[in-house]
Amino acid sequence: MTDEKALALRAKMLGAMLRLTRLSAGRSLKEVAALIGTTPSSLADSESGKKAISLPELELFSLQLNVPLQRFWQPEAPMSDKIQLNPAAVVALRQGMVAAQMRARRGEARLTLKKLSAATGIAATRLSAYEQGDRPVPLPHLEAIAIALGQKVEDYIDTEGPFGEWDSCRKTLEALLELPAELRDFVMRPANRSYLRLAKQLSELSTEKLRTLAEDLLDLTL
């Protein structure tokens, strides 16, 4: 049987998770309170464990801050990567990757720093600092450099790190939501995964192999 002390402890644990999630998202009490239809003081009470948040409020909290709802009643589950990340380290790593990619692309294009400077209007010394990772590349400069190198700024977007993973999930969800309702229902059913795997395998076959397979199936039905 659950006693009052256990309930109070659960409220405090839930409140700590709410506060950690809110702070990691860089949101103020006032902002989040407005998003979930309550007051800053009421949300502060929830974060301190004085008053546990309600499920409808928690659903809005989860939706507005883009975090899994189940996290709040499965405390053993790890927090999202966004909460565990060291922002300064991530930015430094990504700047180094952008610099290396820019340097490699300039080499492929066989452009000197002087020529790239003439094409972009950015001083060669600054371009060199960008390529060495000594200075972050302002977005307008990156756009100009990408154009001069025959690229788009989208070519420099993270595809494998935290942002890449999040963006991939977002695009997958958008693609799923664009499907007709009956197809979404089919895809979401665990029992249909074997059919989806088969469809994927068939899509990877060459036209000749598909033709041979169709002929073999036809022979079996005759």
N, C-alpha and C positions, 0 to 999 in steps of 0.2 A: 504494500500500500504506500502511495506517495504521501509524505507529510509536508507540513508547511515549510520546513527548513529546506527540503529538497526542491520545492516549487520556487522558493526565494532564490536558491542557488542557481536554478535553471534560468530564472529571469535575469540574474546578473551575468551569466555566461552568454545568454542571447544578446543582452545589451552591449557587452564587450565586442561581440561579433558585428553588431550593427555599427558601433562607433568605428571599429577598424575598417570596415567596408566603406563607410562614408568618408573617412579621412583619406583612404587610399585613392578614392575617386576625386579628391580635392574639392569636396562640396561642403558648404557651411550648414549649420543646423537650420538656418532660415530657409536656405534653398531646398533642402531635402524635405523639410516640414511642408513647404508649399506643394512639393511634388506629390506628397502622399495624403494631402488634405488634413493636416493637423497643425498644431502650433509648435514653435521652437521649444517652448518649455515642456510640452508634452513629449516631444521626441527626446529631449534631454533626460526626462524621467525614464524613458524606455532604455536609453543608453546606459543610465546609471543602475538600472535594475529595479528602480522604485515602482515602475508600472510596466508590465510586459506589453509589447506591441501586439495588436490584433492580427489575425491572419489576412484580412483584406488589406490592411495597411502594409503588412509584410509583402504581400503580392505586388502592391504598387512600388514598394521600396525595391524589390528585386527587379521589376520591370524597368523602372526609371534609371537604376544604376547598373543595369545589364549584368546581373549576377544570378547564378542558379538558386532558385528558391529552396531546393533540398538541402543546401549547405547549412541552413539555419536549424534543421533538426537532425542533421548528420554531422555532428561536430568532429567526428573522426576523419571526415573527408577533407582533403587538402584545400586550402584556399587557392583562389585562382592565381595564375602567373602574374597578373597585373598587380596583385597585392604583394607578392614576394619579390618583385623586381627592384633592383637598385637603379633608379632613373638615370643618374649620372653615368653609371657604368654602361647602361644600354645605349645612351646617346653617344658616348665615346666610341663604343664598338661599332655602331652604325656609321658614325662619321668616318672611321677608318675604312670601313667597307666601301662607302661611297667614294672615298679618295682613291682606293685601289682600283675600283671599277673605272673611274674617270681616267686614271693614268693608263690603264690597260687599253681602253678604247682609243685614247689619243695615239698610242703606239700602233694600234691596228690601222688607224686612219693616216698614219705617217705624217702627222702634223707636229711641227715644233711648237714650243710654248710661245714663241714670237708670232707664229701664224695664228695660233688659237687666240692670242691676245688681240691681234688685228681683227679677227672675226667677231669677237665678243665685246671688245672695248674694255676688257678687264686687264689690268697690268700683269705682265708676265710673272713678276715676283709674287703677286698675290695668287696667281694660278698655281705656281710652284708650291706655295704654302698649302693651298687646297689639296693638291695631289699628294703631299707628304702627310696630310692629316694634321698639320699644325694649326689650321684654322678651320672652323666649321664653314660650310658653303651656304651662303644665304640663298633662299629658294630662287629669287630672280636671277642670280648668277648661275645657279645650277640649270635653270631653264635655258639661258643663253648658251651655256657650254654644251648642253645636250643637243640643241639645234645645230650648233657648229660642228658637232661630231656625228651628225646624222642620226641622232637619237631623239627620244622623248623623255621628259622628266619621269614618266611612269616606269621607264626602264630601270630606274634607280630605287624604286620602292621595295621595301623589305618583303620577301616572299617566304622566308624560312624561319624568321625569328618570331617574337611574341606578336608583333603587328601582323606579320604574314599569316600566322595561324588564325588569329582573330578574323582577318579579312577573308581568308578562305572559308571559314565557317559561316561568315555573314553572306558571302556569295552563294554558298551551297544552300543556305536557308532561303535566300531570295529566289533561287532557281526552283527549289521545291515548291515554294508558295505560288509560283507562276504556272505550275502544272494544273490541269483540270482536277477537280475534287476527287474523282474516281481513281485517277492515277496516283494522287498523293496518298490516298487510302491504301492502294495496292503496295506502294513503295514502303509505307510505314509498317506494314504487317510483317513481323518476324518470320512467319511461315512462308513468305514469298521470297526470302533472301536467296534461296537456291535458284529460283527463276531469274533473279537479277544477276546472279553470278554467271549463269548460262548465257544471258543476253550480252553481258560484258565480253565473255569469251568469243561469242559469235561475231561481235562487232570488231574483234581484233583479227579475224580470219580474212585472208585475201579473197578476192572475187572468185578466183579459180577454185579455192578450197571450199567456198560456200556452194559453188555450183556442183562440185563433186559430192558434197554432203547431201544436197538436195536430191541428186540423182540416186544416191544410196537409199535415202528415205523413201523415195518413190518406188524403188525396186522392192523394198520391204512391204509396201502396201499392195503390191500387185499380186 
